[in-house]
Every structure is written in structure tokens, then in C-alpha cells.
Amino acid sequence: MPNTWFTGDSHFGHKNMVKGVSAWPDKSACRDFQSIEEMNDQLVLGINSVVRPDDVLYHLGDWNFGGLKNMREFRDRIHCESIHLILGNHDFNHNQIPPSSVAHNFSSVVPYREIVINGREIVLCHYAMRVWNNQSKGSWHLYGHSHGTLPRLHNFSLDIGVEGDVSSGKFNPVPVNFLDLFGVFENDKIKNLDHHTRNTQSVPFTR
């Protein structure tokens, strides 16, 4: 099985995310860098420090600002050969990219995806969901978009972005490994959210 990693909300080239150059009046949500280049370099370094060329990386949206040119530049700087992009709200230009586009070096570009790794079902979307496919059977849900500002529900869902739940809202460009998610979800429980879980007494956590 390829070593599998997850990240999201990189915002490569996004000026207003950088405290030193942001035009936002309230810079509390900005990243503590003086230049866009400094932030970009740390994002690339964070990925390349753990994700090997033959690994698989799922990026859960908001890859970059600056259009397709910037998208290509930062994709080319990352060593991993297999990157799957789940489109975010800032990736509207990337809708022009056909799935499995060799020209842009992404393995796939889709707005939503369901995957299975070692029998574990995982639902991937840029946005947090209240319910998702096979939730009542213990599937996981990974998302981005909220930059660690949503409360952690401990229901097998996780903000996987660079300021997400694992990073406790602080900037951390290092992706999360699939195997590490077992430790994150170890004490989570399936919540009774709709009729699919009405008759679910307990689904034990399994590795």
C-alpha cells in the first residue's frame, strides 16, 4: 500500500493570508510571515519533508491563488508524483483542468471523492458535512475550508487543513499520514444524526 497523506487549504500565493503584506484590517487569521514567498516556501517544505515521490497525497482544496500559472508552479515544486486535488471554493479556475490531466500533473481533480484504504472508507470534501456516506458504519470524513475554527465533534470527522484540528488552529504545513488518523479518531464515536443511525447501538473502533 502506498504511504498516503492528507492536507488542504495551502493557499499558495494568497497575499491576504500573509501578515506582513495582508490588506485585511483584522490580521488575526493571517499566517505569521513577512512575505508571500516565505509562506510559499514553508508550504512546499512541509510537504516535501514527509511525502516521498512514490507516496500518495490528497489535497482537500484551496490549493492556490494566482490562477493556473501559480497552480502549475507549486505543483512542480512538490516531489510527490501522485497528488489528488479535491476542489475548494478558491479553486474555481481549476475547474478547467480535466481529471487525470497529465499536463497539470495532478492524478485527479474532482469536487468530491470517496476512497478506501486498507478497508477503511473515507469521504473527502473541501467542506465539512453533518452526515456522509456510510457514517453509521464507521466511515471517516476529512475536510478543509474552516481553518480549524469549527468545533471538533469527535465523530470520525476532521479538518485536515494546514490550520486544522491536528494543528489546533496553528499553521502547520506538514500533511497528516493515514496511519496517524487512527490515533486521532481512537476515542471518537458515531453520533445519532439521522435515521441511518437510529438502530446503531455501538460500532467499535477498529484498526
C-alpha positions in Angstrom: 0.0 0.0 0.0 1.4 3.4 -0.9 2.0 5.7 2.0 -1.0 8.1 2.0 -1.1 11.7 3.2 -3.8 14.4 3.6 -3.6 18.2 3.7 -5.6 21.2 2.5 -6.0 25.0 2.5 -2.5 25.7 1.4 -3.5 29.0 -0.2 -0.2 29.2 -2.2 0.3 32.8 -3.3 -2.6 34.2 -1.3 -1.4 37.7 -0.2 -4.0 38.3 2.4 -3.1 35.2 4.3 0.4 36.7 5.0 0.6 39.0 8.0 3.4 41.1 6.6 1.6 42.1 3.4 -2.1 41.4 4.1 -4.7 44.2 3.3 -7.1 42.7 5.9 -7.8 45.2 8.7 -8.0 42.2 11.2 -4.9 40.2 10.7 -5.6 37.7 13.5 -6.3 35.0 10.9 -3.1 35.7 8.9 -0.1 33.5 8.9 3.0 34.9 10.6 5.2 35.5 7.6 6.6 38.7 6.2 6.3 37.8 2.6 4.3 35.6 0.3 7.5 33.8 -0.9 8.3 32.9 2.7 4.9 31.3 3.2 5.1 29.5 -0.1 8.5 28.1 0.7 7.3 26.8 4.1 4.3 25.1 2.5 6.4 23.3 -0.1 9.0 22.4 2.5 6.3 21.0 4.8 5.0 18.6 2.2 8.4 17.6 0.8 9.7 16.9 4.3 7.5 13.9 4.7 5.8 13.0 1.4 8.0 10.9 -0.8 7.9 10.8 -4.6 6.1 7.4 -4.6 3.6 8.3 -1.9 0.0 9.5 -2.5 -1.2 12.9 -1.3 -4.8 14.1 -1.2 -5.1 17.9 -1.1 -8.6 19.0 0.1 -8.9 22.2 -1.7 -7.9 25.9 -1.8 -4.6 24.9 -3.5 -3.5 28.4 -4.6 -4.3 31.9 -5.7 -3.0 33.5 -8.9 -4.7 31.2 -11.4 -3.4 28.2 -13.4 0.1 29.6 -13.7 0.6 29.5 -9.9 -1.1 26.2 -9.7 1.4 24.7 -12.1 4.4 26.3 -10.4 3.6 24.9 -6.9 2.6 21.5 -8.3 6.0 21.3 -10.0 7.8 22.2 -6.7 6.3 19.2 -4.8 8.2 15.9 -5.3 5.2 13.6 -4.9 4.2 12.1 -8.2 0.6 11.3 -7.2 -1.4 14.2 -5.9 -5.3 14.2 -6.0 -6.9 17.6 -5.7 -10.4 18.0 -4.2 -11.6 21.3 -5.4 -12.2 24.1 -2.9 -14.1 27.4 -3.2 -10.9 29.2 -4.2 -10.1 26.7 -6.9 -12.7 27.8 -9.4 -10.1 28.3 -12.2 -9.0 24.7 -11.7 -12.4 23.5 -13.0 -10.7 24.0 -16.4 -8.4 21.1 -15.6 -9.7 17.7 -16.9 -9.4 14.8 -14.5 -6.2 12.8 -14.8 -4.6 15.7 -16.7 -1.0 14.8 -17.5 -0.3 18.4 -18.5 -1.0 19.7 -15.0 0.5 16.7 -13.2 -2.5 16.0 -10.9 -3.6 12.4 -10.7 -7.2 13.6 -10.4 -9.2 16.9 -9.9 -12.7 16.4 -8.5 -15.0 18.3 -6.1 -15.8 15.2 -4.0 -14.3 11.8 -3.6 -14.8 8.6 -1.6 -11.8 6.3 -1.2 -11.0 3.1 0.6 -7.6 2.4 2.2 -7.0 -1.0 3.8 -10.7 -1.4 4.1 -11.3 2.0 5.7 -13.8 4.1 3.9 -13.0 7.8 3.8 -15.2 10.6 2.4 -13.2 13.6 1.1 -14.7 17.1 0.6 -13.5 20.6 0.9 -16.5 21.4 3.1 -17.5 19.9 6.4 -20.5 17.6 6.3 -23.0 16.9 9.1 -23.7 13.5 7.6 -21.8 11.5 5.0 -21.9 8.2 3.2 -21.7 5.1 5.5 -21.2 7.3 8.5 -23.4 4.9 10.5 -21.0 2.1 9.6 -17.9 3.9 10.8 -16.6 5.7 7.7 -14.4 8.8 8.2 -14.9 12.3 6.8 -11.9 14.6 6.1 -12.5 18.2 5.1 -10.8 21.7 5.0 -12.2 25.2 4.4 -12.7 26.2 8.0 -9.0 26.6 9.1 -9.6 25.0 12.5 -12.4 27.2 13.5 -15.2 24.6 13.7 -15.6 22.7 17.0 -14.2 19.2 16.9 -17.2 16.9 17.2 -15.3 13.6 17.8 -17.5 11.8 15.3 -14.8 10.5 12.9 -14.7 13.8 11.0 -11.6 16.0 10.9 -10.5 19.4 9.5 -7.3 18.3 7.7 -6.1 21.7 6.5 -2.8 23.3 7.5 -4.6 25.1 10.4 -6.9 22.2 11.0 -7.8 20.1 14.0 -4.4 18.2 14.2 -2.6 21.6 14.2 -5.1 23.1 16.8 -5.6 26.1 14.6 -1.9 26.9 14.3 -0.1 26.9 10.9 1.5 23.5 10.3 2.3 22.7 6.6 3.2 19.1 7.3 0.5 16.7 5.9 -1.2 14.1 8.1 -0.5 10.4 7.5 -3.3 7.9 7.1 -1.9 5.8 9.9 -1.8 8.7 12.3 -5.6 9.2 11.9 -6.2 6.1 13.9 -4.7 7.8 16.9 -6.8 10.9 16.3 -10.0 9.0 16.0 -9.4 6.5 18.7 -11.9 8.0 21.2 -14.4 9.2 18.6 -18.0 7.8 18.4 -20.7 7.5 15.8 -23.3 10.2 16.5 -27.0 9.5 16.1 -27.7 12.2 13.5 -30.4 10.7 11.2 -32.5 7.6 10.6 -29.4 5.6 9.3 -28.0 5.5 12.8 -31.4 5.0 14.6 -30.7 1.3 15.2 -26.9 1.6 15.6 -26.1 0.6 19.1 -22.4 0.8 19.0 -19.8 0.3 16.3 -16.4 -0.4 18.0 -13.3 1.4 16.8 -11.1 -0.9 14.9 -7.6 -0.5 13.5 
